Amino acid sequence: MPRKLVIAIDGPAASGKSTTARLVAERLGYMHLDTGAMYRAVTLKVLRAGISPDDQRAVSELAQTTSVEFRRSDGTVRVLLDGEDVTGEIRRPEVTGAVSAVSSYAGVRTAMVREQRRLGRDGGIVLEGRDIGTVVFPDADLKFFMIAGLDARARRRMLEMRGQGVEAQFEDLVRDIQRRDSYDSTRQESPLRKAVDAVVIDTSEMTIEEQVEVVVEAARARLRGQG
């Protein structure tokens, strides 16, 4: 029986990686791990505790005692923070605004990367984030780096927020995405960057199904090669 794969999908905010990773995992019967949701959950806990996202020491200490789990329920994956379902809360604008700072700290990333590697050690997993192919699983069987134009990404983020009942100005979302790109790409700890062996997928003009098909076909080809 072919060994199950570890598939890494990286990319900047709103590039389409989360939806693609989730649907690829469904098609292959694999686990989907949204690593960004883990950092969002820690950020939510930081905000709830009244800790400044800029307080690296306090944030890192809090992360060491934080449990983030994923549980499938009624066909969807729920995010549990210390046992509480926070799937919706972690997508709130205040969390989005603080997550880049929180996720940049070595203490936070060490705690989360340890858990990500544990979950993926036996394969059969699709992980998405910003450093999966470079830091978390540099030896992943397949690596993809998803990109998209700034306007396309802002439109996607607007639709996502509208679906949550949150209205936002397009120009504000453009500025927020630019800020996050700059922060994530220049941070000292695990910056956003493409692995040298990652396949680039520009999703600007692609449908979700087209994006999914690229990854699924690559995975099936790799599995056939094993056989």
C-alpha positions as a Python dict, from the first residue, in 0.01 Angstrom:
ca = {
    (1, 'M'): (0, 0, 0),
    (2, 'P'): (148, 341, -96),
    (3, 'R'): (267, 558, 190),
    (4, 'K'): (35, 849, 260),
    (5, 'L'): (176, 1187, 162),
    (6, 'V'): (256, 1507, 344),
    (7, 'I'): (137, 1796, 124),
    (8, 'A'): (249, 2151, 206),
    (9, 'I'): (61, 2454, 71),
    (10, 'D'): (206, 2794, 153),
    (11, 'G'): (123, 3144, 44),
    (12, 'P'): (28, 3494, 154),
    (13, 'A'): (-307, 3600, 299),
    (14, 'A'): (-617, 3538, 83),
    (15, 'S'): (-425, 3356, -190),
    (16, 'G'): (-673, 3069, -180),
    (17, 'K'): (-464, 2819, 12),
    (18, 'S'): (-710, 2748, 294),
    (19, 'T'): (-1006, 2651, 76),
    (20, 'T'): (-782, 2460, -164),
    (21, 'A'): (-613, 2267, 116),
    (22, 'R'): (-946, 2175, 275),
    (23, 'L'): (-1095, 2048, -52),
    (24, 'V'): (-777, 1862, -150),
    (25, 'A'): (-784, 1685, 186),
    (26, 'E'): (-1147, 1587, 129),
    (27, 'R'): (-1072, 1451, -219),
    (28, 'L'): (-777, 1245, -97),
    (29, 'G'): (-931, 1137, 235),
    (30, 'Y'): (-653, 1317, 422),
    (31, 'M'): (-650, 1539, 730),
    (32, 'H'): (-653, 1913, 667),
    (33, 'L'): (-446, 2123, 905),
    (34, 'D'): (-496, 2499, 886),
    (35, 'T'): (-187, 2617, 1073),
    (36, 'G'): (-300, 2977, 1042),
    (37, 'A'): (-605, 2887, 1251),
    (38, 'M'): (-371, 2768, 1525),
    (39, 'Y'): (-198, 3107, 1540),
    (40, 'R'): (-534, 3282, 1525),
    (41, 'A'): (-653, 3077, 1822),
    (42, 'V'): (-347, 3178, 2025),
    (43, 'T'): (-408, 3540, 1922),
    (44, 'L'): (-768, 3521, 2039),
    (45, 'K'): (-651, 3392, 2376),
    (46, 'V'): (-398, 3676, 2399),
    (47, 'L'): (-667, 3936, 2331),
    (48, 'R'): (-910, 3777, 2575),
    (49, 'A'): (-642, 3782, 2844),
    (50, 'G'): (-585, 4154, 2791),
    (51, 'I'): (-223, 4096, 2688),
    (52, 'S'): (-73, 4331, 2433),
    (53, 'P'): (15, 4145, 2110),
    (54, 'D'): (344, 4337, 2123),
    (55, 'D'): (443, 4180, 2459),
    (56, 'Q'): (657, 3899, 2323),
    (57, 'R'): (742, 3744, 2659),
    (58, 'A'): (384, 3732, 2788),
    (59, 'V'): (246, 3608, 2456),
    (60, 'S'): (508, 3333, 2432),
    (61, 'E'): (443, 3219, 2787),
    (62, 'L'): (70, 3201, 2718),
    (63, 'A'): (128, 2991, 2405),
    (64, 'Q'): (312, 2726, 2606),
    (65, 'T'): (-5, 2654, 2804),
    (66, 'T'): (-246, 2672, 2510),
    (67, 'S'): (-418, 2374, 2351),
    (68, 'V'): (-542, 2403, 1992),
    (69, 'E'): (-729, 2106, 1847),
    (70, 'F'): (-920, 2030, 1528),
    (71, 'R'): (-1239, 1827, 1534),
    (72, 'R'): (-1457, 1721, 1241),
    (73, 'S'): (-1827, 1780, 1299),
    (74, 'D'): (-2109, 1753, 1043),
    (75, 'G'): (-1862, 1760, 756),
    (76, 'T'): (-1675, 2068, 877),
    (77, 'V'): (-1357, 2108, 1078),
    (78, 'R'): (-1400, 2297, 1404),
    (79, 'V'): (-1117, 2476, 1588),
    (80, 'L'): (-1105, 2421, 1963),
    (81, 'L'): (-911, 2654, 2192),
    (82, 'D'): (-853, 2489, 2529),
    (83, 'G'): (-1160, 2277, 2453),
    (84, 'E'): (-1384, 2567, 2342),
    (85, 'D'): (-1512, 2592, 1984),
    (86, 'V'): (-1378, 2924, 1851),
    (87, 'T'): (-1410, 2851, 1477),
    (88, 'G'): (-1600, 3172, 1409),
    (89, 'E'): (-1431, 3399, 1661),
    (90, 'I'): (-1081, 3350, 1524),
    (91, 'R'): (-1188, 3513, 1195),
    (92, 'R'): (-1290, 3841, 1359),
    (93, 'P'): (-1113, 4158, 1234),
    (94, 'E'): (-939, 4223, 1568),
    (95, 'V'): (-779, 3878, 1552),
    (96, 'T'): (-676, 3932, 1190),
    (97, 'G'): (-513, 4261, 1288),
    (98, 'A'): (-302, 4106, 1564),
    (99, 'V'): (-216, 3759, 1436),
    (100, 'S'): (93, 3860, 1236),
    (101, 'A'): (262, 3997, 1548),
    (102, 'V'): (166, 3701, 1766),
    (103, 'S'): (273, 3444, 1509),
    (104, 'S'): (612, 3609, 1462),
    (105, 'Y'): (743, 3515, 1808),
    (106, 'A'): (981, 3221, 1839),
    (107, 'G'): (814, 3096, 2157),
    (108, 'V'): (474, 3083, 1988),
    (109, 'R'): (604, 2918, 1672),
    (110, 'T'): (803, 2658, 1864),
    (111, 'A'): (491, 2546, 2049),
    (112, 'M'): (274, 2536, 1739),
    (113, 'V'): (533, 2375, 1507),
    (114, 'R'): (586, 2097, 1760),
    (115, 'E'): (214, 2017, 1745),
    (116, 'Q'): (201, 2046, 1365),
    (117, 'R'): (484, 1795, 1325),
    (118, 'R'): (318, 1556, 1567),
    (119, 'L'): (-5, 1565, 1369),
    (120, 'G'): (171, 1510, 1038),
    (121, 'R'): (431, 1252, 1132),
    (122, 'D'): (239, 959, 975),
    (123, 'G'): (147, 1140, 653),
    (124, 'G'): (-201, 1157, 508),
    (125, 'I'): (-219, 1529, 575),
    (126, 'V'): (-251, 1858, 387),
    (127, 'L'): (-100, 2148, 580),
    (128, 'E'): (-129, 2511, 480),
    (129, 'G'): (34, 2820, 617),
    (130, 'R'): (335, 3039, 550),
    (131, 'D'): (631, 2820, 649),
    (132, 'I'): (514, 2461, 598),
    (133, 'G'): (746, 2378, 310),
    (134, 'T'): (1042, 2570, 450),
    (135, 'V'): (1030, 2509, 828),
    (136, 'V'): (760, 2271, 948),
    (137, 'F'): (798, 1999, 683),
    (138, 'P'): (1097, 2085, 462),
    (139, 'D'): (1091, 1723, 340),
    (140, 'A'): (721, 1725, 247),
    (141, 'D'): (634, 1498, -44),
    (142, 'L'): (468, 1782, -236),
    (143, 'K'): (506, 2157, -192),
    (144, 'F'): (296, 2433, -344),
    (145, 'F'): (318, 2811, -313),
    (146, 'M'): (-3, 2992, -397),
    (147, 'I'): (-7, 3355, -508),
    (148, 'A'): (-270, 3597, -640),
    (149, 'G'): (-300, 3962, -735),
    (150, 'L'): (-369, 4211, -459),
    (151, 'D'): (-715, 4309, -587),
    (152, 'A'): (-823, 3946, -623),
    (153, 'R'): (-713, 3872, -268),
    (154, 'A'): (-892, 4176, -127),
    (155, 'R'): (-1213, 4076, -304),
    (156, 'R'): (-1189, 3727, -159),
    (157, 'R'): (-1135, 3862, 190),
    (158, 'M'): (-1433, 4097, 151),
    (159, 'L'): (-1661, 3809, 50),
    (160, 'E'): (-1533, 3597, 336),
    (161, 'M'): (-1604, 3871, 589),
    (162, 'R'): (-1943, 3947, 437),
    (163, 'G'): (-2034, 3582, 481),
    (164, 'Q'): (-1960, 3630, 851),
    (165, 'G'): (-2183, 3936, 867),
    (166, 'V'): (-1891, 4181, 874),
    (167, 'E'): (-1875, 4469, 625),
    (168, 'A'): (-1539, 4617, 529),
    (169, 'Q'): (-1412, 4874, 281),
    (170, 'F'): (-1220, 4734, -16),
    (171, 'E'): (-943, 4993, 21),
    (172, 'D'): (-899, 4906, 389),
    (173, 'L'): (-863, 4538, 302),
    (174, 'V'): (-603, 4616, 35),
    (175, 'R'): (-396, 4811, 289),
    (176, 'D'): (-435, 4537, 550),
    (177, 'I'): (-318, 4267, 310),
    (178, 'Q'): (-21, 4479, 204),
    (179, 'R'): (71, 4532, 568),
    (180, 'R'): (47, 4161, 644),
    (181, 'D'): (253, 4069, 337),
    (182, 'S'): (528, 4306, 445),
    (183, 'Y'): (522, 4189, 806),
    (184, 'D'): (513, 3817, 722),
    (185, 'S'): (787, 3841, 460),
    (186, 'T'): (1032, 4040, 672),
    (187, 'R'): (984, 3891, 1019),
    (188, 'Q'): (1290, 3727, 1170),
    (189, 'E'): (1123, 3402, 1275),
    (190, 'S'): (1004, 3175, 990),
    (191, 'P'): (932, 3445, 729),
    (192, 'L'): (693, 3386, 443),
    (193, 'R'): (895, 3258, 149),
    (194, 'K'): (868, 3000, -125),
    (195, 'A'): (1053, 2673, -81),
    (196, 'V'): (1299, 2626, -367),
    (197, 'D'): (1122, 2305, -473),
    (198, 'A'): (766, 2436, -441),
    (199, 'V'): (534, 2456, -740),
    (200, 'V'): (391, 2808, -781),
    (201, 'I'): (17, 2834, -849),
    (202, 'D'): (-115, 3178, -947),
    (203, 'T'): (-482, 3165, -846),
    (204, 'S'): (-577, 3516, -964),
    (205, 'E'): (-789, 3387, -1254),
    (206, 'M'): (-844, 3029, -1139),
    (207, 'T'): (-1158, 2875, -995),
    (208, 'I'): (-1134, 2686, -669),
    (209, 'E'): (-1195, 2360, -854),
    (210, 'E'): (-906, 2432, -1091),
    (211, 'Q'): (-675, 2504, -797),
    (212, 'V'): (-779, 2183, -624),
    (213, 'E'): (-733, 1976, -940),
    (214, 'V'): (-370, 2088, -980),
    (215, 'V'): (-280, 1962, -632),
    (216, 'V'): (-491, 1646, -644),
    (217, 'E'): (-345, 1538, -978),
    (218, 'A'): (9, 1595, -851),
    (219, 'A'): (-68, 1388, -543),
    (220, 'R'): (-217, 1104, -743),
    (221, 'A'): (81, 1105, -977),
    (222, 'R'): (316, 1079, -679),
    (223, 'L'): (111, 793, -534),
    (224, 'R'): (113, 611, -869),
    (225, 'G'): (489, 652, -877),
    (226, 'Q'): (515, 483, -538),
    (227, 'G'): (308, 191, -666),
}
